[in-house]
């Protein structure tokens, strides 16, 4: 009887130990799960705020670029000096924008790595929270895949436009030079002004390539072909004028005639250059829009189900998805304009969201749950302005769409 009682006590001890172990494992798992979501929300908030802040800065740079391109100094300059000066200002602004895009691309890569690391931890979760975590992370990884490609396309386009600005500058100098020498073939007279087209010399080098030409060619091969037509035009003109200066008149005449016969090759349709990626960027813009809305909807589902609550632990309910959605509606407004060729007429946030709902992709999964208090919206004849507020740190960012 004593032996049976001893066995009973031992069994109770074993069961108690097992129970304690199960409780410890359960508590440990819950803490691990809480920690994973805490990391996801922290990186989500920080990454998006950094990226959207840069996007706001990029918008201001683009606004400056747009104003320069529409200025009278560019469209109807008083003289060559004014035109070359505005081209220099545009070139400087493009350099700033290129630096911004390169920095933005680096930030995207850094944040992509952080979310890739988060995915490893989420693989050990179970149940509904596992599904939520993996959806949030996978949406973000898909977002980076599209956003990084868009960044490369935009960077390539900026490299291309910068090259075109330099071509316009060199062509302006050439036209000014030709106006000065007129029909003269006198070597001394041409030599007097020859230094003014010295910038064309580089095009005559056999190994000459435009700066970042390979990157531009990756996305805009047809446009690079047009740029190379300019290169051949400049190289031929420079060689002809150089031969005049050296007294090789006969050779110069033959070269000059060839230049004139082929001048049409350098004619560029500026409405079509660097437009080869329009369908691709449109497709990716819509994909990004859908990813952002789906991710925000998933976060709102997580909140609405109270999955952020844990006993004795801080609630994981600080997410800036509404701040992200505010910027998304700015993004969707640009898509709306590209599809309809008009700007929304709404004057209120509710009216804008309703008007934007008429185009694809739909964002109805977040339209009704979006916290409209984080967005201030004005719509005037000249521009549409969005002011997006991060309600957790009260910081505001401004986005303008110029009409």
Secondary structure as UniProt FT lines:
FT   HELIX           2..69
FT   HELIX           72..75
FT   HELIX           80..122
FT   TURN            123..124
FT   HELIX           127..181
FT   TURN            182..183
FT   HELIX           187..193
FT   HELIX           194..204
FT   TURN            206..207
FT   TURN            211..212
FT   HELIX           213..219
FT   HELIX           221..246
FT   HELIX           249..261
FT   HELIX           263..266
FT   TURN            270..274
FT   TURN            276..277
FT   HELIX           278..304
FT   TURN            305..308
FT   TURN            311..312
FT   HELIX           321..340
FT   HELIX           349..356
FT   TURN            357..358
FT   HELIX           364..367
FT   TURN            368..369
FT   HELIX           372..374
FT   STRAND          375..379
FT   STRAND          383..390
FT   TURN            391..394
FT   STRAND          395..402
//
